[in-house]
Amino acid sequence: MNREQLAGNWHVMRGKIQERWGELTRDDLDVIRGQHEQLIGRIQQRYGKQREEVEREVDRWLKDVGDVTH
């Protein structure tokens, strides 16, 4: 799965994202609405991680989720 597919599958991905990053709230997910940059920023904010670390983590997770769903 890539960044564009995240937005297109947002209704399905919300739950998966909350399972993976449990500190994200429903309000966070409402703000993110499938936007990759918003997802990165909210994870960075909630977990206190560096942006580059979060980007790698999210991109790796998106790839893994895509491998499982195909």
C-alpha positions as CSV (number, residue, x, y, z in Angstrom):
1,M,0.0,0.0,0.0
2,N,1.3,3.5,-0.8
3,R,0.5,6.9,0.5
4,E,-2.3,7.6,-2.1
5,Q,-4.0,4.3,-1.2
6,L,-4.0,5.4,2.4
7,A,-6.4,8.2,1.6
8,G,-8.5,6.0,-0.7
9,N,-8.9,3.3,1.9
10,W,-9.2,5.6,4.9
11,H,-12.4,4.1,6.3
12,V,-10.7,0.7,6.5
13,M,-7.3,2.0,7.6
14,R,-8.5,4.0,10.6
15,G,-8.9,0.9,12.7
16,K,-5.6,-0.6,11.6
17,I,-3.8,2.7,12.4
18,Q,-5.4,2.9,15.8
19,E,-4.4,-0.7,16.5
20,R,-0.8,0.1,15.5
21,W,-0.6,3.5,17.1
22,G,-2.9,3.3,20.1
23,E,-2.1,6.7,21.5
24,L,-3.8,8.3,18.5
25,T,-7.3,9.4,19.4
26,R,-10.5,9.4,17.4
27,D,-10.1,13.1,17.1
28,D,-6.6,12.6,15.7
29,L,-7.9,10.2,13.1
30,D,-10.7,12.7,12.2
31,V,-8.0,15.3,11.6
32,I,-5.7,13.0,9.7
33,R,-8.4,11.8,7.2
34,G,-6.0,9.7,5.2
35,Q,-3.4,12.5,4.8
36,H,0.1,11.1,5.0
37,E,1.6,14.3,6.3
38,Q,-1.0,14.6,9.0
39,L,-0.5,11.0,10.1
40,I,3.3,11.6,10.4
41,G,2.8,14.7,12.4
42,R,0.2,13.2,14.8
43,I,2.4,10.2,15.5
44,Q,5.4,12.4,16.0
45,Q,3.4,14.5,18.4
46,R,1.9,11.7,20.4
47,Y,5.0,9.5,20.6
48,G,7.7,12.2,20.8
49,K,9.8,10.7,17.9
50,Q,11.9,12.3,15.3
51,R,10.1,12.9,11.9
52,E,12.5,10.8,9.9
53,E,12.0,7.8,12.3
54,V,8.2,8.2,12.1
55,E,8.3,8.4,8.3
56,R,10.3,5.2,8.0
57,E,8.0,3.5,10.5
58,V,4.8,4.5,8.7
59,D,6.2,3.7,5.2
60,R,7.3,0.3,6.4
61,W,3.9,-0.3,8.0
62,L,2.1,0.8,4.9
63,K,4.2,-1.7,2.8
64,D,3.5,-4.5,5.3
65,V,-0.3,-3.7,5.3
66,G,-0.3,-3.7,1.5
67,D,1.5,-7.1,1.4
68,V,-1.1,-8.6,3.7
69,T,-4.1,-7.2,1.9
70,H,-3.0,-8.4,-1.6
